Amino acid sequence: MGALLVALLAVAMSSRGFSSSSRGGDCGCPGTRKYTGMVEDCCCDYETVDAINEEVLHPILQELVTLPFFRYFKVKLWCDCPFWPDDGMCRLRDCSVCECPENEFPEPFKKPYSGLSPDSMICQEGKPQATVDRTLDTKVFKGWVEIDNPWTYDDETDNAEMTYVNLQINPERYTGYTGDSARRIWDSIYKENCPKYPSEEMCQEKKALYKLISGLHSSISVHIAYDYFLDESANSWGHNLPLLYDRVLKYPERVQNLYFTYLFVLRAVTKAADYLEQAEYNTGNPEEDLKTQSLVKQLLYNPKLRSACPLPFDEAKLWQGENGPDLKQEIQKQFRNISAIMDCVGCEKCRLWGKLQVLGLGTALKILFSVDGENHLNKPIAFI
């Protein structure tokens, strides 16, 4: 469930990153346009999304993910690609992920360990052979049931092969991961596992899958342009507005799909409000854990959000035909394949964020399409 909120922040940060540019700000990019009216296939308009993102969601999420419960992500970084040999190479050291030393993440997240000094907070250089903690004290997730998500590749529940990563020191940014390896990832996603779009024959369900993936792609592109390696000799980072325009802003469909993905994930968060409110945010730091719980409630029950966009996306409109169950299985298989492709990404940091955001989308899909109704407080949380 943590991945769901972090994924929402990723899309929120993306829309905020290009909002001023695409809506008339000084981008230095030709042909930028203002988006008005309803977001296609959603229940909110562009102006409302921009307002609630800037005033409510982005500030709360930015603070929330700095707290221990959401700062650490448990992930299997080194996996065999199930589709082709691993041959991707990353040009920059910033491609690598800093894995957390044992003493850095909260005590309830691990079993007792005394190998590292308490004042040793330096993150290791992200190498495949780095020694990291791979244990999990399940008491930290009391009430949560870790089960396979039918929407995602089911290779992420093997605790022995997983590690914690501090997302705050591994931001999604430019890594130098380009060329045939990177192109093959997106080609495999779009050409083999994503419905062809636009198409007059495309049903709403397949259209939604395409828009989710396109919105994710736009989000990644915005992050790359937002935090770009401008000058290698000076180790200078900053905004790359021409890249932002070339990859996202000059394509209205990509901007629109980013808004769609934003509202889709937001709907999953609001639908799971009861679960998120009741979850035990336990990291062994009572003060920060109370703050986490408070911020989650502020996010879920903010009056501006609830009044401005009470139903961001209406999932009840989908899977209504007689072929609904078969169609759901087909799209579920396609998304599972997309999640498995993340193991083929030849850049460690790109793989980290790809896995996290696809897991977030997969969690949203499970909430909206695998959980009936809104009130299940008597049942254990069983998303991820």
Secondary structure as a PSIPRED ss2 file (coil, helix, strand):
# PSIPRED VFORMAT (PSIPRED V4.0)

   1 M C   1.000  0.000  0.000
   2 G H   0.000  1.000  0.000
   3 A H   0.000  1.000  0.000
   4 L H   0.000  1.000  0.000
   5 L H   0.000  1.000  0.000
   6 V H   0.000  1.000  0.000
   7 A H   0.000  1.000  0.000
   8 L H   0.000  1.000  0.000
   9 L H   0.000  1.000  0.000
  10 A H   0.000  1.000  0.000
  11 V H   0.000  1.000  0.000
  12 A H   0.000  1.000  0.000
  13 M H   0.000  1.000  0.000
  14 S H   0.000  1.000  0.000
  15 S H   0.000  1.000  0.000
  16 R H   0.000  1.000  0.000
  17 G H   0.000  1.000  0.000
  18 F H   0.000  1.000  0.000
  19 S H   0.000  1.000  0.000
  20 S H   0.000  1.000  0.000
  21 S H   0.000  1.000  0.000
  22 S H   0.000  1.000  0.000
  23 R C   1.000  0.000  0.000
  24 G C   1.000  0.000  0.000
  25 G C   1.000  0.000  0.000
  26 D C   1.000  0.000  0.000
  27 C C   1.000  0.000  0.000
  28 G C   1.000  0.000  0.000
  29 C C   1.000  0.000  0.000
  30 P C   1.000  0.000  0.000
  31 G C   1.000  0.000  0.000
  32 T C   1.000  0.000  0.000
  33 R C   1.000  0.000  0.000
  34 K C   1.000  0.000  0.000
  35 Y C   1.000  0.000  0.000
  36 T C   1.000  0.000  0.000
  37 G C   1.000  0.000  0.000
  38 M E   0.000  0.000  1.000
  39 V C   1.000  0.000  0.000
  40 E C   1.000  0.000  0.000
  41 D C   1.000  0.000  0.000
  42 C C   1.000  0.000  0.000
  43 C C   1.000  0.000  0.000
  44 C C   1.000  0.000  0.000
  45 D E   0.000  0.000  1.000
  46 Y H   0.000  1.000  0.000
  47 E H   0.000  1.000  0.000
  48 T H   0.000  1.000  0.000
  49 V H   0.000  1.000  0.000
  50 D H   0.000  1.000  0.000
  51 A H   0.000  1.000  0.000
  52 I H   0.000  1.000  0.000
  53 N H   0.000  1.000  0.000
  54 E H   0.000  1.000  0.000
  55 E H   0.000  1.000  0.000
  56 V H   0.000  1.000  0.000
  57 L H   0.000  1.000  0.000
  58 H H   0.000  1.000  0.000
  59 P H   0.000  1.000  0.000
  60 I H   0.000  1.000  0.000
  61 L H   0.000  1.000  0.000
  62 Q H   0.000  1.000  0.000
  63 E H   0.000  1.000  0.000
  64 L H   0.000  1.000  0.000
  65 V C   1.000  0.000  0.000
  66 T C   1.000  0.000  0.000
  67 L C   1.000  0.000  0.000
  68 P H   0.000  1.000  0.000
  69 F H   0.000  1.000  0.000
  70 F H   0.000  1.000  0.000
  71 R H   0.000  1.000  0.000
  72 Y E   0.000  0.000  1.000
  73 F E   0.000  0.000  1.000
  74 K E   0.000  0.000  1.000
  75 V E   0.000  0.000  1.000
  76 K C   1.000  0.000  0.000
  77 L C   1.000  0.000  0.000
  78 W C   1.000  0.000  0.000
  79 C C   1.000  0.000  0.000
  80 D C   1.000  0.000  0.000
  81 C C   1.000  0.000  0.000
  82 P C   1.000  0.000  0.000
  83 F C   1.000  0.000  0.000
  84 W C   1.000  0.000  0.000
  85 P C   1.000  0.000  0.000
  86 D C   1.000  0.000  0.000
  87 D C   1.000  0.000  0.000
  88 G C   1.000  0.000  0.000
  89 M C   1.000  0.000  0.000
  90 C C   1.000  0.000  0.000
  91 R C   1.000  0.000  0.000
  92 L C   1.000  0.000  0.000
  93 R H   0.000  1.000  0.000
  94 D H   0.000  1.000  0.000
  95 C H   0.000  1.000  0.000
  96 S C   1.000  0.000  0.000
  97 V C   1.000  0.000  0.000
  98 C C   1.000  0.000  0.000
  99 E E   0.000  0.000  1.000
 100 C C   1.000  0.000  0.000
 101 P C   1.000  0.000  0.000
 102 E C   1.000  0.000  0.000
 103 N C   1.000  0.000  0.000
 104 E C   1.000  0.000  0.000
 105 F C   1.000  0.000  0.000
 106 P C   1.000  0.000  0.000
 107 E H   0.000  1.000  0.000
 108 P H   0.000  1.000  0.000
 109 F H   0.000  1.000  0.000
 110 K C   1.000  0.000  0.000
 111 K C   1.000  0.000  0.000
 112 P C   1.000  0.000  0.000
 113 Y C   1.000  0.000  0.000
 114 S C   1.000  0.000  0.000
 115 G C   1.000  0.000  0.000
 116 L C   1.000  0.000  0.000
 117 S C   1.000  0.000  0.000
 118 P C   1.000  0.000  0.000
 119 D C   1.000  0.000  0.000
 120 S C   1.000  0.000  0.000
 121 M C   1.000  0.000  0.000
 122 I C   1.000  0.000  0.000
 123 C C   1.000  0.000  0.000
 124 Q C   1.000  0.000  0.000
 125 E C   1.000  0.000  0.000
 126 G C   1.000  0.000  0.000
 127 K C   1.000  0.000  0.000
 128 P C   1.000  0.000  0.000
 129 Q C   1.000  0.000  0.000
 130 A C   1.000  0.000  0.000
 131 T C   1.000  0.000  0.000
 132 V C   1.000  0.000  0.000
 133 D C   1.000  0.000  0.000
 134 R C   1.000  0.000  0.000
 135 T C   1.000  0.000  0.000
 136 L C   1.000  0.000  0.000
 137 D C   1.000  0.000  0.000
 138 T H   0.000  1.000  0.000
 139 K H   0.000  1.000  0.000
 140 V H   0.000  1.000  0.000
 141 F H   0.000  1.000  0.000
 142 K C   1.000  0.000  0.000
 143 G C   1.000  0.000  0.000
 144 W E   0.000  0.000  1.000
 145 V C   1.000  0.000  0.000
 146 E C   1.000  0.000  0.000
 147 I C   1.000  0.000  0.000
 148 D C   1.000  0.000  0.000
 149 N C   1.000  0.000  0.000
 150 P C   1.000  0.000  0.000
 151 W C   1.000  0.000  0.000
 152 T C   1.000  0.000  0.000
 153 Y C   1.000  0.000  0.000
 154 D C   1.000  0.000  0.000
 155 D C   1.000  0.000  0.000
 156 E C   1.000  0.000  0.000
 157 T C   1.000  0.000  0.000
 158 D C   1.000  0.000  0.000
 159 N H   0.000  1.000  0.000
 160 A H   0.000  1.000  0.000
 161 E H   0.000  1.000  0.000
 162 M C   1.000  0.000  0.000
 163 T E   0.000  0.000  1.000
 164 Y E   0.000  0.000  1.000
 165 V E   0.000  0.000  1.000
 166 N E   0.000  0.000  1.000
 167 L H   0.000  1.000  0.000
 168 Q H   0.000  1.000  0.000
 169 I H   0.000  1.000  0.000
 170 N C   1.000  0.000  0.000
 171 P C   1.000  0.000  0.000
 172 E C   1.000  0.000  0.000
 173 R C   1.000  0.000  0.000
 174 Y C   1.000  0.000  0.000
 175 T C   1.000  0.000  0.000
 176 G C   1.000  0.000  0.000
 177 Y C   1.000  0.000  0.000
 178 T C   1.000  0.000  0.000
 179 G C   1.000  0.000  0.000
 180 D H   0.000  1.000  0.000
 181 S H   0.000  1.000  0.000
 182 A H   0.000  1.000  0.000
 183 R H   0.000  1.000  0.000
 184 R H   0.000  1.000  0.000
 185 I H   0.000  1.000  0.000
 186 W H   0.000  1.000  0.000
 187 D H   0.000  1.000  0.000
 188 S H   0.000  1.000  0.000
 189 I H   0.000  1.000  0.000
 190 Y H   0.000  1.000  0.000
 191 K H   0.000  1.000  0.000
 192 E H   0.000  1.000  0.000
 193 N H   0.000  1.000  0.000
 194 C C   1.000  0.000  0.000
 195 P C   1.000  0.000  0.000
 196 K C   1.000  0.000  0.000
 197 Y C   1.000  0.000  0.000
 198 P C   1.000  0.000  0.000
 199 S C   1.000  0.000  0.000
 200 E C   1.000  0.000  0.000
 201 E C   1.000  0.000  0.000
 202 M C   1.000  0.000  0.000
 203 C C   1.000  0.000  0.000
 204 Q H   0.000  1.000  0.000
 205 E H   0.000  1.000  0.000
 206 K H   0.000  1.000  0.000
 207 K H   0.000  1.000  0.000
 208 A H   0.000  1.000  0.000
 209 L H   0.000  1.000  0.000
 210 Y H   0.000  1.000  0.000
 211 K H   0.000  1.000  0.000
 212 L H   0.000  1.000  0.000
 213 I H   0.000  1.000  0.000
 214 S H   0.000  1.000  0.000
 215 G H   0.000  1.000  0.000
 216 L H   0.000  1.000  0.000
 217 H H   0.000  1.000  0.000
 218 S H   0.000  1.000  0.000
 219 S H   0.000  1.000  0.000
 220 I H   0.000  1.000  0.000
 221 S H   0.000  1.000  0.000
 222 V H   0.000  1.000  0.000
 223 H H   0.000  1.000  0.000
 224 I H   0.000  1.000  0.000
 225 A H   0.000  1.000  0.000
 226 Y H   0.000  1.000  0.000
 227 D C   1.000  0.000  0.000
 228 Y E   0.000  0.000  1.000
 229 F E   0.000  0.000  1.000
 230 L E   0.000  0.000  1.000
 231 D E   0.000  0.000  1.000
 232 E C   1.000  0.000  0.000
 233 S C   1.000  0.000  0.000
 234 A C   1.000  0.000  0.000
 235 N C   1.000  0.000  0.000
 236 S E   0.000  0.000  1.000
 237 W E   0.000  0.000  1.000
 238 G E   0.000  0.000  1.000
 239 H C   1.000  0.000  0.000
 240 N C   1.000  0.000  0.000
 241 L H   0.000  1.000  0.000
 242 P H   0.000  1.000  0.000
 243 L H   0.000  1.000  0.000
 244 L H   0.000  1.000  0.000
 245 Y H   0.000  1.000  0.000
 246 D H   0.000  1.000  0.000
 247 R H   0.000  1.000  0.000
 248 V H   0.000  1.000  0.000
 249 L H   0.000  1.000  0.000
 250 K C   1.000  0.000  0.000
 251 Y C   1.000  0.000  0.000
 252 P H   0.000  1.000  0.000
 253 E H   0.000  1.000  0.000
 254 R H   0.000  1.000  0.000
 255 V H   0.000  1.000  0.000
 256 Q H   0.000  1.000  0.000
 257 N H   0.000  1.000  0.000
 258 L H   0.000  1.000  0.000
 259 Y H   0.000  1.000  0.000
 260 F H   0.000  1.000  0.000
 261 T H   0.000  1.000  0.000
 262 Y H   0.000  1.000  0.000
 263 L H   0.000  1.000  0.000
 264 F H   0.000  1.000  0.000
 265 V H   0.000  1.000  0.000
 266 L H   0.000  1.000  0.000
 267 R H   0.000  1.000  0.000
 268 A H   0.000  1.000  0.000
 269 V H   0.000  1.000  0.000
 270 T H   0.000  1.000  0.000
 271 K H   0.000  1.000  0.000
 272 A C   1.000  0.000  0.000
 273 A H   0.000  1.000  0.000
 274 D H   0.000  1.000  0.000
 275 Y H   0.000  1.000  0.000
 276 L H   0.000  1.000  0.000
 277 E H   0.000  1.000  0.000
 278 Q H   0.000  1.000  0.000
 279 A C   1.000  0.000  0.000
 280 E C   1.000  0.000  0.000
 281 Y C   1.000  0.000  0.000
 282 N C   1.000  0.000  0.000
 283 T C   1.000  0.000  0.000
 284 G C   1.000  0.000  0.000
 285 N C   1.000  0.000  0.000
 286 P H   0.000  1.000  0.000
 287 E H   0.000  1.000  0.000
 288 E H   0.000  1.000  0.000
 289 D H   0.000  1.000  0.000
 290 L H   0.000  1.000  0.000
 291 K H   0.000  1.000  0.000
 292 T H   0.000  1.000  0.000
 293 Q H   0.000  1.000  0.000
 294 S H   0.000  1.000  0.000
 295 L H   0.000  1.000  0.000
 296 V H   0.000  1.000  0.000
 297 K H   0.000  1.000  0.000
 298 Q H   0.000  1.000  0.000
 299 L H   0.000  1.000  0.000
 300 L H   0.000  1.000  0.000
 301 Y C   1.000  0.000  0.000
 302 N C   1.000  0.000  0.000
 303 P H   0.000  1.000  0.000
 304 K H   0.000  1.000  0.000
 305 L H   0.000  1.000  0.000
 306 R H   0.000  1.000  0.000
 307 S H   0.000  1.000  0.000
 308 A H   0.000  1.000  0.000
 309 C C   1.000  0.000  0.000
 310 P C   1.000  0.000  0.000
 311 L C   1.000  0.000  0.000
 312 P C   1.000  0.000  0.000
 313 F C   1.000  0.000  0.000
 314 D C   1.000  0.000  0.000
 315 E H   0.000  1.000  0.000
 316 A H   0.000  1.000  0.000
 317 K H   0.000  1.000  0.000
 318 L C   1.000  0.000  0.000
 319 W C   1.000  0.000  0.000
 320 Q C   1.000  0.000  0.000
 321 G C   1.000  0.000  0.000
 322 E C   1.000  0.000  0.000
 323 N C   1.000  0.000  0.000
 324 G H   0.000  1.000  0.000
 325 P H   0.000  1.000  0.000
 326 D H   0.000  1.000  0.000
 327 L H   0.000  1.000  0.000
 328 K H   0.000  1.000  0.000
 329 Q H   0.000  1.000  0.000
 330 E H   0.000  1.000  0.000
 331 I H   0.000  1.000  0.000
 332 Q H   0.000  1.000  0.000
 333 K H   0.000  1.000  0.000
 334 Q H   0.000  1.000  0.000
 335 F H   0.000  1.000  0.000
 336 R H   0.000  1.000  0.000
 337 N H   0.000  1.000  0.000
 338 I H   0.000  1.000  0.000
 339 S H   0.000  1.000  0.000
 340 A H   0.000  1.000  0.000
 341 I H   0.000  1.000  0.000
 342 M H   0.000  1.000  0.000
 343 D H   0.000  1.000  0.000
 344 C H   0.000  1.000  0.000
 345 V C   1.000  0.000  0.000
 346 G C   1.000  0.000  0.000
 347 C C   1.000  0.000  0.000
 348 E H   0.000  1.000  0.000
 349 K H   0.000  1.000  0.000
 350 C H   0.000  1.000  0.000
 351 R H   0.000  1.000  0.000
 352 L H   0.000  1.000  0.000
 353 W H   0.000  1.000  0.000
 354 G H   0.000  1.000  0.000
 355 K H   0.000  1.000  0.000
 356 L H   0.000  1.000  0.000
 357 Q H   0.000  1.000  0.000
 358 V H   0.000  1.000  0.000
 359 L H   0.000  1.000  0.000
 360 G H   0.000  1.000  0.000
 361 L H   0.000  1.000  0.000
 362 G H   0.000  1.000  0.000
 363 T H   0.000  1.000  0.000
 364 A H   0.000  1.000  0.000
 365 L H   0.000  1.000  0.000
 366 K H   0.000  1.000  0.000
 367 I H   0.000  1.000  0.000
 368 L H   0.000  1.000  0.000
 369 F H   0.000  1.000  0.000
 370 S H   0.000  1.000  0.000
 371 V C   1.000  0.000  0.000
 372 D C   1.000  0.000  0.000
 373 G C   1.000  0.000  0.000
 374 E C   1.000  0.000  0.000
 375 N C   1.000  0.000  0.000
 376 H C   1.000  0.000  0.000
 377 L C   1.000  0.000  0.000
 378 N C   1.000  0.000  0.000
 379 K C   1.000  0.000  0.000
 380 P C   1.000  0.000  0.000
 381 I E   0.000  0.000  1.000
 382 A C   1.000  0.000  0.000
 383 F C   1.000  0.000  0.000
 384 I C   1.000  0.000  0.000
